[in-house]
Amino acid sequence: MIDFKQKSTQTGLILLGSAAAGLLVGNTELANVAIGETGAQVGGIIPAVAAMLIGLWDTFRKEKK
């Protein structure tokens, strides 16, 4: 069902793991954007849920060969 050799599956699992970790550490804001010298950092519930949905789609899709 899940082909772990596909790059999209690996990327999807990384997205799922990072979003789950963000939710487990108590991310209580809906959205948070911080802009600094090194770039922008986005956090909050909405980006975490979006990352989880993209991760699920990327994990289960079939790449064309």
N, C-alpha and C positions, 0 to 999 in steps of 0.2 A: 504494500500500500504506500509506504513512504520510502522513497529512494534516497538514502543518505549520501549517495555518490554525486547527486545533483548539487550544483552550487547554490541554487535557489533554496533548496531544503536546508542547507547549512546556514544561509543568511536568515531564513525564516526562524530557525531555532534560536539563533543569536538574538534576534529582535524580541522573540517571546520571552527569553530569559532576562533580557535587560528591562523589559516592561514589567515583568513580574517582580523583579528586584526593586524597581522604583516604587511599585505599589506596596510592597512589604515593608519598606522603610518609613512609611507614613506620609506619603505624598498627599497632602490635604487640600492644596490649592487647585482650582480648575485649570488655570494656565499661568505660567510664569516665564517671562523672557528677560534675561539679563544680558546686556551688551557691554563688553569690556574690550580691552586692548587685544586680547587673543581671539575675539570673535563673539558670536552669540550663543547663549546656552538656553535651551527651551526645556521646561519641565512642567509638571502638573498632571492632573488626572486625564484631561482630554488628549494631550500628546501621548500619554502612556497607553490609553485605550486604542488610539490610532495605530501606534506601533504594534500592539498585540494583534489587531485585525490584519495589518499588512503582513506580519509574521505568520499568522495562520494561513493566509492566502499563499504566501511564498512557500510555505512548508508543503502544502498539499497540491500545488499545481504541477503539471507535467511539462517539462521543457521539451521543445521541439528539437529534434536531432538533425 
